[in-house]
């Protein structure tokens, strides 16, 4: 346990709480996530929770926001050096094959995010942000409708892979070619 002196001067405390919140979500789900459990996991006083967050929804929103941003950044990095449609198709295939939901922790957090966004409109801004960012990357190479279909393919095949039913590399590339008309 950290000493009270080190707790008072703890510039990383808020981030540690958010990281702990994501860990708790992965371990217990959103339903099992509470201020008390997150504070214990982060090794911070319970009062820190209300200092940094305006309630549980704010904490969950900020935690999921960081998860979403990390996912956006992974795809942006994958697409950064792409210079044409053929390269874009291959980058999308590689993204499906292994950029997202590579750990059971990420898989669980992602499913918990989908669930909370489906049930609570206050979290839909994050799903819209994620989809918009993915489509923006794809629209650098494809028309709007094709980008939307590719984005849906990425989501669907990534979930299939995470559930233990991955598509073969050949099947992924065939689906991408069918959607893009290439």
C-alpha positions in Angstrom: 0.0 0.0 0.0 1.3 3.4 -0.9 2.2 5.8 1.9 -0.2 8.8 2.5 2.7 11.1 1.5 3.1 9.5 -1.9 -0.7 9.4 -2.4 -1.0 13.2 -1.9 1.6 13.8 -4.7 0.4 11.2 -7.3 0.2 12.8 -10.7 -0.6 9.4 -12.3 -3.5 8.6 -10.0 -6.3 9.4 -12.4 -4.7 7.2 -15.1 -4.1 4.4 -12.6 -7.8 4.5 -11.7 -8.9 4.4 -15.4 -6.5 1.5 -16.0 -7.8 -0.3 -12.9 -11.4 0.3 -14.1 -10.6 -1.4 -17.4 -9.0 -4.3 -15.5 -12.1 -4.7 -13.3 -14.4 -4.6 -16.3 -12.3 -7.4 -17.9 -12.5 -9.4 -14.6 -16.0 -8.7 -13.4 -17.9 -7.0 -16.2 -19.5 -3.6 -16.0 -22.1 -5.0 -13.6 -19.4 -6.0 -11.1 -17.5 -2.7 -11.4 -17.9 -0.3 -8.5 -16.0 2.7 -7.1 -14.9 0.5 -4.1 -13.6 -2.3 -6.3 -11.8 0.1 -8.7 -10.3 2.1 -5.9 -8.9 -1.0 -4.2 -7.5 -2.3 -7.6 -5.9 1.1 -8.2 -4.6 1.3 -4.6 -6.2 4.8 -4.1 -8.5 6.1 -1.3 -12.1 5.7 -2.1 -12.5 9.5 -2.0 -10.3 9.8 -5.0 -13.0 8.4 -7.1 -15.3 11.4 -6.6 -12.4 13.8 -6.9 -11.6 12.7 -10.5 -15.0 11.4 -11.7 -18.6 12.6 -11.5 -20.0 9.2 -10.7 -19.7 5.7 -12.1 -21.0 6.6 -15.6 -18.2 9.2 -15.9 -15.6 6.7 -14.8 -16.9 4.1 -17.2 -17.2 6.6 -20.1 -13.6 7.8 -19.6 -12.3 4.2 -19.3 -14.1 3.1 -22.4 -13.0 6.3 -24.2 -9.4 5.3 -23.7 -10.1 1.8 -24.9 -11.8 3.2 -28.0 -9.0 5.6 -28.7 -6.4 2.9 -28.4 -8.4 0.8 -31.0 -8.7 3.9 -33.3 -4.9 4.4 -33.0 -4.1 0.8 -33.8 -6.1 1.0 -37.1 -4.7 4.4 -38.0 -1.2 3.0 -37.5 -2.0 0.0 -39.7 -3.3 2.4 -42.4 -0.6 5.1 -42.0 1.7 4.0 -44.8 -0.9 2.7 -47.2 -0.8 4.5 -50.6 -3.3 2.7 -52.7 -6.4 0.5 -52.8 -4.6 -2.8 -53.1 -2.4 -1.9 -50.1 -5.5 -0.8 -48.3 -7.2 -4.1 -48.9 -4.2 -6.0 -47.6 -3.9 -3.6 -44.5 -7.6 -4.3 -43.7 -7.0 -8.1 -44.0 -4.0 -7.9 -41.6 -6.0 -5.7 -39.3 -8.8 -8.4 -39.1 -6.2 -11.1 -38.7 -4.7 -9.8 -35.5 -4.7 -6.1 -34.6 -7.8 -6.1 -32.3 -9.0 -8.3 -29.5 -5.7 -10.1 -29.3 -6.2 -10.8 -25.6 -9.1 -12.2 -23.6 -9.0 -8.9 -21.6 -9.5 -6.8 -24.7 -12.2 -9.2 -26.0 -14.2 -8.9 -22.7 -13.8 -5.1 -22.5 -14.9 -4.8 -26.1 -18.0 -6.9 -25.5 -18.8 -5.0 -22.3 -18.5 -1.8 -24.3 -20.9 -3.0 -27.0 -23.4 -4.0 -24.3 -23.2 -0.6 -22.4 -23.4 1.3 -25.7 -26.5 -0.7 -26.7 -28.2 -0.1 -23.4 -27.1 3.4 -22.5 -27.3 6.2 -25.1 -24.7 8.2 -23.1 -22.0 5.8 -24.4 -23.0 5.8 -28.1 -20.8 8.8 -28.8 -17.9 6.5 -28.3 -19.2 3.9 -30.7 -19.9 6.6 -33.2 -16.4 8.0 -32.7 -14.9 4.6 -33.3 -16.9 3.9 -36.5 -16.3 7.4 -37.8 -12.6 7.1 -37.4 -12.5 3.7 -39.0 -14.6 4.9 -41.9 -12.4 8.0 -42.3 -9.3 5.8 -42.7 -11.1 3.6 -45.2 -12.6 6.5 -47.1 -9.1 7.6 -48.1 -9.3 4.7 -50.5 -12.9 3.7 -51.0 -16.3 5.4 -51.5 -18.5 5.9 -48.4 -20.7 2.8 -48.9 -17.7 0.5 -49.5 -16.0 2.0 -46.4 -19.1 1.3 -44.3 -19.3 -2.3 -45.5 -15.5 -2.9 -44.9 -15.9 -1.4 -41.4 -18.8 -3.9 -40.7 -16.6 -6.7 -42.1 -13.8 -5.8 -39.8 -16.1 -5.8 -36.8 -17.8 -9.0 -37.6 -14.7 -11.1 -38.6 -12.8 -9.7 -35.6 -15.6 -11.0 -33.3 -15.6 -14.3 -35.1 -11.9 -14.6 -34.5 -12.2 -13.7 -30.9 -15.0 -16.3 -30.4 -12.6 -18.9 -31.7 -14.0 -19.2 -35.3 -11.5 -17.2 -37.3 -11.9 -16.9 -41.1 -8.9 -18.1 -43.1 -6.6 -15.6 -44.6 -7.9 -16.5 -48.1 -11.6 -16.1 -47.0 -10.8 -12.7 -45.5 -9.2 -11.5 -48.7 -12.0 -13.0 -50.8 -14.6 -11.1 -48.7 -12.6 -7.8 -49.0 -12.3 -8.3 -52.8 -16.1 -8.9 -53.0 -16.9 -5.8 -51.1 -14.4 -3.6 -52.9 -15.1 -5.0 -56.3 -11.4 -5.8 -56.8 
